[in-house]
Amino acid sequence: MRTLTHKARCHSPRSAALSTAPSPASGSASAPSDSANPGLHHRCPPPFLCLRWACEERNLQVSYIFPNGDRYEGECCGSTEGVVVRRGMGKHTSASGVTYTGEWHDDKMNGRGTLEHPSGALYEGDFKDNMYHGTGTYSFSDGTKYCGSFSKNRLEGDGEFTDSQGLVWIGGFHNKAAPGLKLKLSM
């Protein structure tokens, strides 16, 4: 597993590459041997190591620590701009304790995932461009829960809301309004 400490760009004119800074623990970054993959990797002026690969070729497993204390562990690849981007499965933990585990594409939460807040609130479902978008379940820290459709971080469409007394309300949700909700009876 490669440890990355911050985003960096290679200044080598030969590179349309992904750049990584050396690991603080090891003092250097390393790549697979050039003899195993001739022309795939090259050395940049210290302290950077540039890897010639693009997202279409393969993903790397990394452990990445951001300057603000956030941490990412999972898959990444090199963008066309030559920077590291999250792609594939991974876990991002913010310095404030918010944790996302799931799919990434173009360095954003995209696909299925779980977002946990320190308050105890939890969202499990679809993401698009770092927002709740698609089908999901949001469990609030007070024990209430919404299951249904989301659009750009808002409740949108058909869903079910379970209140703090365990009663289930069904109907259409639009932003912060839910006109015409009906109590779902258990028989």
C-alpha positions as CSV (number, residue, x, y, z in Angstrom):
1,M,0.0,0.0,0.0
2,R,1.3,3.4,-1.0
3,T,1.1,6.3,1.6
4,L,0.4,9.7,0.1
5,T,0.6,12.8,2.2
6,H,-0.6,15.5,-0.1
7,K,-1.6,16.2,-3.7
8,A,1.4,17.1,-5.8
9,R,2.1,17.7,-9.5
10,C,5.2,16.4,-11.3
11,H,7.2,19.2,-12.8
12,S,9.0,16.8,-15.3
13,P,8.2,17.8,-18.9
14,R,8.1,14.1,-19.8
15,S,5.1,13.5,-17.5
16,A,1.4,13.4,-18.0
17,A,1.6,11.7,-14.7
18,L,0.3,11.0,-11.3
19,S,2.5,12.4,-8.6
20,T,2.9,11.3,-5.0
21,A,5.0,12.7,-2.2
22,P,7.2,10.4,-0.2
23,S,5.7,8.7,2.8
24,P,6.7,10.4,6.1
25,A,7.3,7.0,7.6
26,S,9.6,5.7,4.9
27,G,11.0,8.9,3.6
28,S,10.4,7.8,0.0
29,A,7.8,6.5,-2.3
30,S,8.4,3.6,-4.6
31,A,6.9,2.1,-7.8
32,P,7.1,-1.2,-9.4
33,S,10.3,-1.9,-11.1
34,D,10.8,-0.2,-14.5
35,S,12.3,-3.5,-15.8
36,A,8.9,-5.2,-15.2
37,N,7.0,-2.5,-17.0
38,P,9.4,-0.7,-19.4
39,G,8.2,2.9,-20.2
40,L,5.4,2.7,-17.6
41,H,7.3,4.5,-14.8
42,H,10.0,7.1,-14.6
43,R,11.7,9.0,-11.8
44,C,11.0,12.7,-11.4
45,P,13.3,15.1,-9.6
46,P,13.2,14.4,-5.9
47,P,11.0,14.3,-3.8
48,F,8.3,13.3,-6.4
49,L,7.7,9.9,-8.0
50,C,5.5,10.1,-11.1
51,L,3.6,7.1,-12.3
52,R,2.6,6.9,-15.9
53,W,-0.8,5.4,-15.8
54,A,-4.4,6.6,-16.2
55,C,-7.7,5.6,-14.7
56,E,-8.5,3.3,-17.6
57,E,-5.4,1.2,-17.0
58,R,-5.7,0.3,-13.3
59,N,-6.3,1.5,-9.7
60,L,-3.8,1.6,-6.9
61,Q,-4.6,0.9,-3.2
62,V,-3.4,3.9,-1.1
63,S,-3.6,5.3,2.3
64,Y,-3.7,9.1,1.9
65,I,-3.5,11.8,4.7
66,F,-4.8,15.2,3.7
67,P,-3.1,18.4,5.1
68,N,-6.3,19.1,7.1
69,G,-6.1,15.7,8.9
70,D,-8.7,13.9,6.7
71,R,-7.7,10.3,5.8
72,Y,-8.5,8.2,2.7
73,E,-7.9,4.5,2.4
74,G,-8.8,2.8,-0.8
75,E,-8.5,2.9,-4.6
76,C,-7.2,5.8,-6.7
77,C,-5.8,6.5,-10.1
78,G,-4.1,9.3,-12.1
79,S,-6.3,11.9,-13.7
80,T,-5.6,13.4,-17.2
81,E,-4.4,16.5,-15.3
82,G,-1.7,14.4,-13.6
83,V,-3.1,14.4,-10.0
84,V,-4.3,11.6,-7.7
85,V,-8.1,11.1,-7.7
86,R,-10.2,8.7,-5.7
87,R,-11.8,6.0,-7.9
88,G,-13.2,2.6,-7.0
89,M,-14.0,1.5,-3.4
90,G,-12.6,3.5,-0.5
91,K,-13.1,5.0,3.0
92,H,-12.7,8.7,3.7
93,T,-12.7,9.8,7.4
94,S,-12.8,13.6,8.0
95,A,-10.9,15.2,10.9
96,S,-14.3,16.0,12.4
97,G,-15.3,12.3,12.4
98,V,-17.6,12.0,9.4
99,T,-16.9,8.8,7.6
100,Y,-17.9,7.8,4.1
101,T,-17.4,4.2,2.9
102,G,-18.3,3.3,-0.6
103,E,-17.8,4.0,-4.3
104,W,-15.8,6.9,-5.7
105,H,-15.5,8.3,-9.3
106,D,-13.7,11.5,-10.4
107,D,-12.7,12.1,-6.7
108,K,-16.3,12.3,-5.6
109,M,-18.7,10.1,-3.8
110,N,-20.5,8.4,-6.7
111,G,-22.4,5.1,-6.5
112,R,-23.5,3.2,-3.4
113,G,-22.1,4.1,0.0
114,T,-22.6,4.9,3.7
115,L,-22.0,8.2,5.3
116,E,-21.8,8.2,9.1
117,H,-21.9,11.4,11.3
118,P,-20.4,11.7,14.8
119,S,-24.0,12.6,16.0
120,G,-25.1,9.1,15.1
121,A,-27.0,10.1,12.0
122,L,-26.4,7.6,9.1
123,Y,-27.2,7.6,5.4
124,E,-27.0,4.4,3.3
125,G,-27.7,4.6,-0.4
126,D,-26.9,6.2,-3.7
127,F,-24.6,9.2,-4.1
128,K,-24.0,11.4,-7.1
129,D,-21.4,14.2,-7.1
130,N,-21.0,14.1,-3.3
131,M,-24.8,14.3,-2.7
132,Y,-27.5,11.9,-1.6
133,H,-29.1,11.2,-5.0
134,G,-31.2,8.1,-5.8
135,T,-32.6,5.6,-3.4
136,G,-31.5,5.6,0.2
137,T,-32.2,5.5,3.9
138,Y,-31.3,8.4,6.3
139,S,-31.4,7.4,10.0
140,F,-31.5,10.5,12.2
141,S,-29.7,10.6,15.5
142,D,-33.1,10.9,17.4
143,G,-34.2,7.5,16.1
144,T,-36.4,8.7,13.2
145,K,-35.8,7.4,9.7
146,Y,-36.6,8.2,6.1
147,C,-36.4,5.5,3.4
148,G,-37.0,6.6,-0.2
149,S,-35.9,8.8,-3.0
150,F,-33.3,11.7,-2.8
151,S,-32.4,14.3,-5.3
152,K,-29.4,16.6,-4.7
153,N,-29.4,16.1,-0.9
154,R,-33.2,16.6,-0.6
155,L,-36.1,14.2,0.1
156,E,-37.7,14.0,-3.3
157,G,-40.4,11.5,-4.4
158,D,-42.0,8.5,-2.7
159,G,-40.8,7.5,0.6
160,E,-41.5,6.3,4.2
161,F,-40.8,8.2,7.3
162,T,-40.7,6.4,10.7
163,D,-41.3,8.8,13.6
164,S,-39.9,8.6,17.1
165,Q,-42.9,6.6,18.3
166,G,-42.4,4.0,15.6
167,L,-45.3,5.1,13.4
168,V,-44.6,4.8,9.6
169,W,-45.9,7.6,7.3
170,I,-45.9,7.0,3.5
171,G,-46.3,9.4,0.6
172,G,-44.7,11.9,-1.5
173,F,-41.8,14.1,-0.2
174,H,-40.8,17.3,-1.9
175,N,-37.9,19.2,-0.3
176,K,-39.0,20.0,3.3
177,A,-42.7,19.4,2.6
178,A,-44.7,16.1,2.6
179,P,-48.3,16.9,1.8
180,G,-50.7,14.1,2.0
181,L,-48.7,11.6,4.0
182,K,-50.7,8.6,5.1
183,L,-50.2,6.5,8.2
184,K,-49.2,2.9,7.3
185,L,-51.2,0.5,9.4
186,S,-49.7,-2.8,10.7
187,M,-52.2,-5.6,10.9
